[in-house]
Amino acid sequence: SPATEKNLIQRFKDITNAVIYGYVVVGVIQGILTGLGLFIFGIPRVLFFTIISIFAAMIPFIGAWIVWMPAAIYLIIIGKTFEGVALFIYGSIIVSWIDNIIRPYIVAKRTKLSSAVVLVGMIGGLMLFGILGLIFGPLILAYLLVLLETYRKKDSVSSPLIQENP
C-alpha cells in the first residue's frame, strides 16, 4: 500500500542517515582523541594532525591509526621510547576501541535497533563486502529487519480477515 511504501522509504532514509551520522561522529571523536594523545606525548603540529585524523577516522580501515601509529614510531626513533610506547598503547586501546564501542551504540540508538545487531551487521558486512561492508553490512541488515517487521505487521493485520472469510 502507499502508506506502507512511504513508511519503508522513511525508515530506510532514517537508517542510512544513522549509519552515516555514526561514521561522522565517531570520526570526529577518534580524531580529537588522537590529537589529545599527540599533544600529551609531545608531537609537533597537533592541530594539523588532528584534522587529518578526523578525516582518516571516517574512512573504514584507514582510521586514525594512520596518524598515531607513525607518530609513535617517530617518538621511538628519536629516542623517546617511553612516549612512543605510551602513544602506541593509548592509540591501540583508547582511540581504536572507541570505534567498536561508540559506533554500534550511536547507530543502534538512532535506528532503534540493538547494538548487537549493528555490530553483527558491521562484522558480517566486512566479511562479505570488505572495507565497504562496514557501511553496507548494518544498512542491509537493518533494511532486512525493517522489511521483515513490515511483512509481519501486514501479515498480522490481514490474518484475521483470512480466517473470517473461509
Secondary structure, DSSP 8 states (H G I E B T S, - for coil): -HHHHHHHHHHHHHHHHHHHHHHHHHHHHHHHHHHHHHHHTT-S-HHHHHHHHHHHHTSTTTTTHHHHHHHHHHHHHTT-HHHHHHHHHHIIIIIHHHHHHHHHHHHHHHHT--HHHHHHHHHHHHHHHGGGHHHHHHHHHHHHHHHHHHHHHHHHHHHHHHHH--
